[in-house]
Amino acid sequence: MLINCRRKFLLLAMLVHLAFPSLVLGEIGPAMTGLNGHANDATTAFTCPAGITRLDQSEVVLQTTFVYEDSKFKVDDATFGGGDGDSDSSILAIPALYYVRPLNDRWSFGLSINVPSGIGYDFGNSWSGRYHVTETSLAFVAGSAVAAYQLTDKLSLAAGPYMMYVDSETQARVNNLIPGYPDGKVKLDESGTDLGFVLSMMYQFTDSTRMGLTYHSELKPELDGTPTFHNVDPLLREALAAADLLGTEVDVDFTVPAIATTGFYTELSDRWSLTGDVIWVDMSEFGITHVKVEQDSISADGEFRDMWVTSAGIKYRFDEDRAVSLGGLYATSPVKDSKRIIAMPVDRIIGGG
């Protein structure tokens, strides 16, 4: 089966705020730059925790990011009829919470709860790949609690536990054995959690230039769930029962890759500033590594490769409340074209803003 994929994302709006003391709007640079270097508000509790020592009072940031998704799959060649996948357009609301509290002149505490990543598709029930997948989603919810210490006037360090909840749902049609019998359906919901760690540092070269470095560890949540079958014919149901696949839990070893980020922020003058970031994602370790059903198990290799993201931006500030910025972002593809799978047809990313 040969498939072409088109996906477009549009950031519509950000930041829903409530009346909290010292509440500010999360600041990010153009094209998502400055994630490590800014450290101007509580969002740095996640992006570069060492930067929370720069905040001299408690802050809460509530964010809601609205993402518009437009997907279309075109089938060039397939074993089964049905044609292209359905167009899938939707608006997603992605919430986040960040909190920072200075404890004294040296120590600060930070908390973050967000949805750092997720992916999902609805192909429809009649497309050519319906016996492989009709609908799939993979969502991540992360939380961290960090302590940051200002070691010197220039250097700050931070560390803390980092937890992630992973939720996966996959649906597909079932090609029944009896001729003329309508398609059945199978659905598998799985979820799991794991605990890792986050390390961070920030170095202030001058009053106007600083650099941040952050590492989020690899996580290995064990996902489990029981597939449910609907409208399968008697012959297939008997075969599934004989293979002990009806009502049997499926255990999946899943790997969330480690992520290392570094970036800088520098003020060229009272009005001009530059930001830049480099992100490394250990995608070669990403995905399902082992599947177990009762006593039977198989190992899997997603054949992903490490992903690199670079971004840079420039900002001009008219006054304290008004500014204009421009930036660009490029992310390498984590998988070769020949190894791309339907459930995750990711490719390189080029962005601007």
C-alpha positions as CSV (number, residue, x, y, z in Angstrom):
1,M,0.0,0.0,0.0
2,L,1.4,3.4,-1.0
3,I,0.1,6.4,0.9
4,N,0.7,10.1,0.6
5,C,-0.1,12.2,3.7
6,R,-0.8,15.9,4.1
7,R,-1.1,17.5,7.5
8,K,-1.3,21.2,8.4
9,F,-1.2,22.7,11.9
10,L,-2.2,26.2,12.7
11,L,-1.6,27.8,16.1
12,L,-4.8,29.8,16.6
13,A,-4.6,31.2,20.0
14,M,-2.8,30.8,23.3
15,L,-3.1,31.6,27.0
16,V,-6.3,31.6,28.9
17,H,-5.7,33.4,32.2
18,L,-7.5,33.7,35.5
19,A,-7.3,36.2,38.4
20,F,-4.4,34.7,40.3
21,P,-1.9,36.9,42.2
22,S,1.2,37.5,40.1
23,L,-0.4,35.7,37.1
24,V,1.4,36.4,33.9
25,L,1.1,35.3,30.3
26,G,3.6,32.6,29.2
27,E,6.3,34.1,27.0
28,I,7.7,32.2,24.0
29,G,9.7,33.5,21.1
30,P,8.8,33.5,17.4
31,A,8.4,30.0,15.9
32,M,8.7,28.5,19.4
33,T,12.2,29.8,19.9
34,G,13.7,30.9,23.3
35,L,12.4,27.9,25.1
36,N,15.6,27.6,27.2
37,G,16.9,31.1,27.2
38,H,13.9,33.3,28.1
39,A,13.3,32.2,31.7
40,N,11.0,35.2,32.2
41,D,8.0,33.5,33.7
42,A,6.7,30.3,35.3
43,T,6.7,28.3,32.0
44,T,10.5,27.9,32.5
45,A,9.6,25.3,35.2
46,F,9.2,22.9,32.3
47,T,11.4,24.3,29.5
48,C,14.5,25.1,31.6
49,P,13.9,24.6,35.3
50,A,17.2,26.1,36.4
51,G,15.8,29.4,35.1
52,I,13.2,29.7,37.9
53,T,15.8,31.2,40.1
54,R,15.5,34.4,38.0
55,L,11.9,34.9,39.3
56,D,11.8,37.0,42.4
57,Q,8.1,36.3,43.3
58,S,5.6,33.5,43.0
59,E,4.0,33.1,39.6
60,V,1.2,30.9,38.1
61,V,0.8,30.5,34.4
62,L,-2.3,28.8,32.9
63,Q,-2.1,28.2,29.2
64,T,-4.6,26.8,26.6
65,T,-3.1,26.2,23.2
66,F,-5.6,25.8,20.3
67,V,-4.3,23.7,17.4
68,Y,-6.1,23.4,14.1
69,E,-5.4,20.0,12.4
70,D,-6.2,19.2,8.8
71,S,-5.3,15.7,7.5
72,K,-5.8,13.9,4.2
73,F,-4.4,10.5,3.2
74,K,-4.2,9.6,-0.5
75,V,-3.9,5.9,-1.4
76,D,-1.9,5.2,-4.6
77,D,-2.1,1.4,-4.5
78,A,-3.7,-1.0,-2.1
79,T,-4.7,-4.7,-1.6
80,F,-8.3,-3.8,-0.6
81,G,-10.7,-1.3,-2.2
82,G,-12.0,1.7,-0.4
83,G,-9.7,4.5,-1.7
84,D,-8.4,7.4,0.3
85,G,-8.8,8.0,4.0
86,D,-11.4,10.5,5.2
87,S,-10.4,14.1,5.6
88,D,-9.8,14.8,9.3
89,S,-10.1,18.4,10.5
90,S,-10.4,19.3,14.1
91,I,-9.5,21.9,16.7
92,L,-7.7,20.7,19.8
93,A,-7.4,22.5,23.1
94,I,-4.2,21.7,24.9
95,P,-4.1,22.9,28.6
96,A,-1.0,23.5,30.8
97,L,-0.2,24.7,34.3
98,Y,3.1,26.1,35.6
99,Y,3.9,27.3,39.1
100,V,7.0,28.8,40.6
101,R,7.7,29.9,44.2
102,P,11.0,31.3,45.5
103,L,11.9,29.8,48.8
104,N,14.7,32.1,49.7
105,D,17.6,34.0,48.1
106,R,19.0,30.8,46.6
107,W,16.3,28.1,46.4
108,S,13.2,28.0,44.3
109,F,10.5,25.4,43.7
110,G,8.7,24.8,40.3
111,L,5.8,22.7,39.2
112,S,4.6,21.9,35.7
113,I,1.7,19.9,34.3
114,N,1.2,19.8,30.5
115,V,0.7,17.8,27.4
116,P,4.1,17.9,25.7
117,S,3.1,15.8,22.7
118,G,0.3,13.8,21.1
119,I,-0.8,12.5,17.7
120,G,-4.1,11.1,16.3
121,Y,-5.9,10.3,13.1
122,D,-9.4,9.2,12.0
123,F,-9.2,7.5,8.6
124,G,-12.8,6.4,8.3
125,N,-14.3,2.9,8.3
126,S,-14.2,2.3,4.6
127,W,-10.8,3.3,3.4
128,S,-8.3,0.9,1.9
129,G,-6.3,0.5,5.1
130,R,-9.3,-0.2,7.3
131,Y,-8.1,-3.6,8.3
132,H,-4.9,-2.1,9.5
133,V,-6.3,1.0,11.3
134,T,-9.4,3.2,11.2
135,E,-8.7,5.5,14.1
136,T,-5.7,5.9,16.3
137,S,-4.5,8.3,19.1
138,L,-1.5,8.6,21.3
139,A,-1.4,11.2,24.1
140,F,1.2,12.2,26.7
141,V,0.5,14.0,30.0
142,A,3.6,15.1,31.9
143,G,4.2,16.5,35.3
144,S,7.4,17.5,37.1
145,A,8.4,19.1,40.4
146,V,11.8,20.7,40.5
147,A,14.1,22.4,43.0
148,A,16.5,25.0,41.7
149,Y,19.6,26.4,43.4
150,Q,21.5,29.5,42.5
151,L,25.0,28.3,42.9
152,T,26.7,31.6,41.9
153,D,25.6,34.9,40.6
154,K,25.9,33.4,37.1
155,L,25.1,29.7,37.5
156,S,21.9,28.0,38.5
157,L,21.2,24.3,38.7
158,A,17.9,22.3,39.0
159,A,16.7,18.7,39.3
160,G,13.5,16.8,40.1
161,P,11.2,13.9,39.4
162,Y,9.5,13.8,36.0
163,M,6.4,11.6,35.5
164,M,4.5,10.9,32.3
165,Y,1.1,9.2,31.7
166,V,0.7,7.7,28.2
167,D,-2.7,6.8,26.7
168,S,-3.1,4.9,23.5
169,E,-6.3,4.0,21.5
170,T,-6.4,2.0,18.2
171,Q,-9.4,0.9,16.2
172,A,-9.6,-1.2,13.0
173,R,-12.1,-3.1,11.0
174,V,-12.0,-6.9,11.0
175,N,-12.1,-8.9,7.7
176,N,-14.4,-11.8,8.6
177,L,-13.8,-15.3,7.3
178,I,-17.4,-16.1,6.1
179,P,-18.0,-14.6,2.6
180,G,-20.5,-11.7,2.6
181,Y,-20.3,-11.3,6.4
182,P,-20.1,-7.5,7.2
183,D,-16.8,-6.2,8.7
184,G,-16.2,-6.6,12.4
185,K,-14.4,-4.2,14.6
186,V,-11.5,-4.4,17.1
187,K,-10.6,-1.7,19.6
188,L,-7.6,-1.6,22.0
189,D,-7.3,1.0,24.8
190,E,-4.0,1.0,26.7
191,S,-2.4,3.3,29.3
192,G,0.6,3.4,31.6
193,T,2.9,5.6,33.6
194,D,6.5,5.9,34.4
195,L,8.8,8.1,36.6
196,G,12.0,9.7,35.4
197,F,14.0,12.8,36.1
198,V,14.8,16.2,34.7
199,L,18.2,18.0,35.0
200,S,18.8,21.6,34.1
201,M,21.3,24.4,34.3
202,M,21.3,28.1,33.3
203,Y,24.4,30.3,32.9
204,Q,24.1,34.1,32.9
205,F,27.1,35.4,30.8
206,T,26.1,39.1,31.2
207,D,23.0,41.0,32.3
208,S,21.7,40.7,28.7
209,T,22.9,37.2,27.6
210,R,22.1,33.8,29.1
211,M,22.1,30.2,28.1
212,G,20.0,27.2,29.3
213,L,20.4,23.4,29.1
214,T,17.8,20.8,30.0
215,Y,17.6,17.0,29.9
216,H,14.4,15.0,30.3
217,S,15.2,11.3,30.9
218,E,13.9,8.4,28.9
219,L,10.7,6.8,30.2
220,K,9.4,3.3,29.8
221,P,5.8,3.1,30.7
222,E,4.3,-0.4,30.6
223,L,1.0,-0.1,28.7
224,D,-1.7,-2.7,29.2
225,G,-5.3,-3.2,27.9
226,T,-7.7,-5.8,26.6
227,P,-8.8,-5.8,23.0
228,T,-12.6,-5.9,22.4
229,F,-14.1,-7.5,19.3
230,H,-17.5,-6.7,17.8
231,N,-19.5,-8.3,15.0
232,V,-16.9,-11.0,14.2
233,D,-18.3,-14.1,12.5
234,P,-18.6,-17.5,14.3
235,L,-15.6,-19.0,12.5
236,L,-13.3,-16.1,13.3
237,R,-14.6,-15.9,16.9
238,E,-13.7,-19.6,17.3
239,A,-10.3,-19.1,15.9
240,L,-9.7,-16.1,18.2
241,A,-10.8,-18.2,21.2
242,A,-8.6,-21.0,20.2
243,A,-5.6,-18.6,20.1
244,D,-6.7,-17.3,23.5
245,L,-7.1,-13.7,22.2
246,L,-10.6,-13.1,23.5
247,G,-10.6,-11.2,26.7
248,T,-6.8,-11.5,27.1
249,E,-4.7,-8.6,28.3
250,V,-2.1,-7.2,26.0
251,D,1.1,-5.9,27.6
252,V,3.2,-3.5,25.7
253,D,6.7,-2.1,26.6
254,F,6.7,1.4,25.3
255,T,9.6,3.9,25.3
256,V,9.3,7.7,25.5
257,P,12.6,9.1,24.2
258,A,15.0,11.2,26.2
259,I,15.1,14.9,25.2
260,A,18.0,17.3,25.5
261,T,17.6,21.0,24.8
262,T,19.8,24.0,24.8
263,G,19.2,27.6,23.9
264,F,20.2,31.2,24.4
265,Y,18.7,34.6,24.8
266,T,20.5,37.9,24.2
267,E,19.5,41.5,24.2
268,L,21.2,43.5,21.5
269,S,19.8,46.7,22.8
270,D,16.8,48.0,24.8
271,R,14.6,47.1,21.8
272,W,16.2,44.2,19.9
273,S,16.7,40.7,21.2
274,L,17.8,37.3,19.7
275,T,16.8,33.7,20.6
276,G,17.9,30.3,19.5
277,D,17.4,26.7,20.4
278,V,18.8,23.2,19.5
279,I,16.8,20.2,20.6
280,W,17.8,16.5,20.4
281,V,15.2,13.8,20.6
282,D,16.4,10.2,21.0
283,M,13.8,8.9,18.6
284,S,15.8,5.8,17.8
285,E,14.5,4.5,21.1
286,F,10.9,5.6,20.6
287,G,7.8,3.4,20.4
288,I,6.8,-0.2,21.1
289,T,9.8,-2.4,21.9
290,H,8.0,-5.6,23.2
291,V,4.5,-7.0,23.0
292,K,3.2,-9.8,25.3
293,V,0.0,-11.8,25.1
294,E,-0.2,-14.4,27.9
295,Q,3.0,-16.5,27.4
296,D,3.6,-15.4,23.8
297,S,5.7,-12.3,23.1
298,I,7.4,-10.5,20.2
299,S,10.0,-7.8,20.0
300,A,9.5,-4.8,17.7
301,D,11.7,-2.2,16.2
302,G,10.0,1.0,15.0
303,E,13.2,1.9,13.0
304,F,13.1,5.5,14.0
305,R,16.2,7.7,14.0
306,D,17.2,10.6,16.2
307,M,15.5,13.9,15.6
308,W,17.1,17.3,15.6
309,V,15.3,20.6,15.9
310,T,16.8,24.0,15.4
311,S,15.2,27.4,15.7
312,A,16.1,31.1,15.8
313,G,14.2,34.3,16.2
314,I,14.5,38.0,16.5
315,K,12.3,40.4,18.4
316,Y,11.8,44.2,18.3
317,R,10.0,45.8,21.3
318,F,8.2,49.0,20.8
319,D,7.5,49.5,24.5
320,E,6.8,47.3,27.5
321,D,3.5,46.0,26.1
322,R,4.1,45.8,22.4
323,A,6.6,43.9,20.3
324,V,7.0,42.2,16.9
325,S,9.0,39.1,16.3
326,L,10.1,36.8,13.5
327,G,11.6,33.3,13.6
328,G,12.0,30.0,11.9
329,L,12.2,26.3,12.9
330,Y,13.4,23.2,11.2
331,A,13.1,19.6,12.5
332,T,14.6,16.6,10.8
333,S,12.5,13.6,9.9
334,P,12.7,10.8,12.5
335,V,12.0,8.1,10.0
336,K,13.0,7.2,6.4
337,D,10.3,7.5,3.8
338,S,10.4,3.7,3.2
339,K,9.9,3.0,6.9
340,R,7.1,5.4,7.6
341,I,4.0,3.7,9.1
342,I,0.3,4.6,8.7
343,A,-0.2,5.1,12.5
344,M,2.6,7.7,12.7
345,P,3.3,9.2,9.3
346,V,5.7,11.9,10.6
347,D,8.1,13.7,8.4
348,R,10.4,16.8,8.7
349,I,8.9,20.0,10.0
350,I,9.5,23.5,8.7
351,G,7.9,26.3,10.6
352,G,7.8,30.1,10.9
353,G,6.1,32.7,12.9
